[in-house]
Amino acid sequence: MEIVLESSCSSSPRVTDGERMRECWKMTVFQHHKISMLAVMDRERSEWLEGQKYESPTDEQKSKQKKEREREREREREEER
């Protein structure tokens, strides 16, 4: 266990085991925080991208519906004339 922790910490001979463990603990906590933040950001980004995929066809459908409505209005106007 200590070998795994030491790999991510300073291995200076002047540093005592207790100090090294504290330093390693800080590093691992920071690394875990960083990893979890990256995971959250990645999940949010993928959700956003999925949302974009789903929203884009509806936007296209909305624009098509608008065009169809405008055409119907024009037809109605022409019929009234």
N, C-alpha and C positions, 0 to 999 in steps of 0.2 A: 504494500500500500504506500509506504513511504517513498519507494522508488518512483512510482507513478506521479506522486505529488512533486517530488524533487525535479522531475523533468520540466515542469512548468515554472520553476522557481530558481532564484539565484543559489548556486551551490558554492558560495564563498566559504573557505575554511574558518574564517573569523566569525561567521554567523552560527549561533548556537542552534541546537535542534529545535528548541521551543520557538525561537524567533523564526526559524525556517518554516516550521509548521504554521505559525501565524501568517507568515507571508504567503505560503502556499494556499492557506485557507482563503485569504483575501483574494488571491488570484482566481481560485476555483469559483468563489462566489461571483466575482466579476464576470468570469467566463460564462458561468451558467446564466447570469442575468443577460449578458450580451446575446447568448445563444437563444434564450427564450424571447428576447426582444426581436431578434431576427426572425424567429419562427412566427411571432405574432404579425410582424410586418409582412412576411411572405404570405401568411394566410389572408391578411386583409387585402393584399395586392391580388391574390388569386380570386378572392371573392369579388373584388372590384372588376377584374377582367371578365369573370363570368357574368357579372351584372351588365357589363358593356356588350357582351355577346347577345344577351337576352334583350337588352334595350334597343340595339340597333335595328333589328327587324321591325319592332313595333314602331320605331320612328319612321322607317320606310313605309310601313302600312299607313301610319297617320298621314304622311305626305300624299300617298296614293288616294286615301279617302278624301283629303282636302281637294285634290285635283278633280276627283269624281264629283264631289259636291258642287264645285265651281262649274263643271260642265253641265250638270243638271240644272243649275240656276240659269245658265246661259240658254239652255234649251227652253226652259219655262219662259224666259223673257222673250225669246223668239216666237214662241207659241202665242204669247199675249199680243204680240204685234200682229 
